[in-house]
Amino acid sequence: MKHLPKHLQPRWRYLALELEGWPGAEIGRRAFQRECWYAGQNLLGDPGSAAADLTVVRFEFEDGTGSAIVRVRRGETEPARAAIACIDEIDGAAVGIRVCGISGTIRAGEENYLGRRRQESKERNVVFRNEERVAVVRDGSADVRLDDAFVGATDLDCSFA
């Protein structure tokens, strides 16, 4: 089966959500996904639910608080927000859900709305293969820029100029 051309592929938006429940509540990803589907189907109906296509991409829940990223088709964010707002309990546990924001990528949603730390990187000049080159350094490793590609290296492979 062939892939669709890029201009025909569906576009997605990602809803960054914060979840809050009682401290002893245990909520799983599958249960949250099921509630998203039920809420979408109950509020939007079958065609609207299929158009929104609510899919849980990331999910964390511990000690009564958590976060999630839900994928939605572009243009269907408002109906999806309304459907998610209808969720008030998951597996018998009361839960409050807040939409923190909408982004075009999962990474942007995590960094901008859920407070995930960005990966610190910086460009430095390094000596690799007896030549000074530009490298992107992060967490003890370096991606050294060659003519048209990058080479992964560690601190032992190159010296910092």
C-alpha positions in Angstrom: 0.0 0.0 0.0 1.4 3.4 -1.0 1.6 6.3 1.3 -0.5 9.4 0.6 1.3 12.4 -0.8 2.2 15.0 1.8 -0.5 17.4 0.7 -3.2 14.7 1.2 -2.0 13.5 4.6 -4.1 14.5 7.6 -2.9 17.5 9.7 -2.9 17.1 13.5 -3.1 19.4 16.5 -2.1 18.3 20.0 -4.1 19.2 23.1 -1.9 19.5 26.2 -4.0 18.4 29.2 -3.5 18.5 33.0 -5.4 16.0 35.1 -6.3 16.2 38.7 -7.9 13.6 40.9 -8.0 12.4 44.5 -4.5 11.4 45.8 -5.4 7.6 46.0 -6.9 7.5 42.5 -5.3 5.2 39.9 -6.1 6.0 36.3 -4.6 4.2 33.4 -3.9 5.3 29.8 -6.4 2.8 28.4 -9.2 4.0 30.7 -8.5 7.6 29.8 -8.5 6.8 26.1 -11.8 4.9 26.4 -13.4 7.9 28.2 -12.1 10.3 25.5 -13.8 8.1 22.9 -17.0 7.8 24.8 -17.1 11.6 25.5 -16.5 12.4 21.9 -19.2 9.9 20.7 -21.8 11.1 23.3 -21.3 14.8 22.6 -20.4 14.9 18.9 -22.1 11.8 17.6 -20.5 9.1 15.4 -19.6 11.4 12.5 -18.2 14.2 14.7 -16.3 11.7 16.8 -14.7 10.2 13.8 -13.9 13.6 12.4 -12.1 14.7 15.6 -10.3 11.3 16.0 -9.3 11.8 19.7 -6.2 9.7 20.3 -4.1 9.7 23.5 -0.5 10.1 22.5 1.2 10.6 25.9 -0.2 9.9 29.4 1.1 10.2 32.9 -0.8 10.0 36.2 0.6 9.6 39.7 -0.4 10.7 43.2 -3.6 12.4 42.0 -2.1 14.5 39.3 -1.0 13.9 35.7 -0.8 15.1 32.2 -1.7 13.9 28.7 -1.3 14.8 25.1 -4.3 14.1 22.9 -4.0 14.1 19.1 -6.9 15.8 17.2 -7.4 16.5 13.5 -6.8 20.2 12.5 -10.0 22.1 12.4 -11.7 19.9 15.1 -9.9 21.3 18.1 -13.0 23.2 19.5 -15.3 20.2 19.4 -12.5 18.0 20.9 -12.0 20.5 23.8 -15.8 20.4 24.4 -15.8 16.6 24.4 -12.9 16.4 26.8 -14.5 19.0 29.1 -17.4 16.5 29.5 -15.2 13.9 31.2 -15.7 14.1 35.0 -14.8 10.6 36.1 -12.6 7.7 34.9 -13.1 4.2 36.2 -15.2 5.5 39.0 -12.6 8.1 40.2 -13.5 11.7 40.0 -11.2 13.7 37.8 -10.8 17.3 36.7 -9.3 18.0 33.3 -7.8 21.3 32.1 -6.7 22.0 28.5 -3.4 23.9 28.9 -3.0 24.7 25.2 -2.9 23.5 21.6 0.2 23.0 19.6 1.3 21.7 16.2 3.8 19.1 17.5 4.0 16.9 20.5 7.3 18.3 21.6 6.0 21.9 21.5 3.0 20.9 23.6 5.2 19.3 26.2 7.7 22.1 26.4 5.3 25.1 26.2 2.3 23.9 28.2 3.3 20.9 30.4 6.6 22.3 31.7 8.9 19.6 30.3 12.5 20.7 30.2 14.0 21.5 26.8 17.1 19.6 25.9 20.0 22.0 26.4 22.3 22.2 23.4 24.8 24.6 22.1 27.2 24.9 19.2 30.9 24.8 19.9 34.0 24.5 17.9 35.7 21.2 18.3 38.7 19.4 16.8 37.7 16.2 15.0 39.9 14.3 12.7 42.7 16.9 13.2 40.4 19.7 11.8 38.5 22.3 13.6 34.7 21.9 13.0 31.4 23.1 14.4 29.5 20.7 16.7 26.2 20.7 18.5 27.1 19.6 22.1 24.5 18.2 24.5 24.7 15.8 27.6 28.3 14.7 27.0 27.9 13.9 23.3 28.6 16.0 20.2 27.1 15.9 16.7 30.0 17.1 14.6 29.1 18.8 11.3 31.0 17.4 8.3 30.5 18.7 4.8 26.8 17.7 4.3 26.1 15.5 7.3 26.6 15.0 11.1 28.7 12.5 12.9 28.0 11.4 16.5 30.9 11.7 18.8 31.7 11.7 22.5 34.1 13.8 24.6 36.8 11.2 24.0 36.4 11.4 20.2 37.0 15.2 19.9 38.7 17.9 21.8 37.0 21.2 22.5 38.7 24.2 20.9 
